[in-house]
Amino acid sequence: MKELLRTNDPTIIPFATMLLEAEGIEAFAVDVHTSGMGFVPQRLMVRDKDHFMARAIMRDNNVPLES
């Protein structure tokens, strides 16, 4: 698994997950429960083989990969 993105914005992870699943890429959100305090970012992970395509999907949809 590779980290695709890391964010403190609670709206980005569900949006990115939806975009990836629409393209058949499985994504897994981590640190969801610890991020409620605001200083621990959530991370979205994808399989190594899907990482390149997932980054392209994020870029095409203006999803910030570093926030």
C-alpha positions, 0 to 999 in steps of 0.5 A, a space after each residue: 500500500 502507498 499513501 496517495 494523500 494526507 489531509 486535515 480537510 474531512 471532505 477530501 477523503 470521501 470525495 477522493 475515495 468516490 473518484 477512485 472507486 468510480 474508476 475501479 481503484 480500491 482505496 483505504 482511509 486510515 487515521 480517520 478516528 484519530 483525526 477528529 482533534 484536527 492535528 492528526 491528518 487523515 491518509 488515503 492509501 491505494 495499492 502500489 500498482 494503482 498509485 500512478 493511476 490514482 495520482 492522475 485521477 486526483 490531478 485531473 479532478 483538482 484534488 490537492 495531494 498535499 494539504 
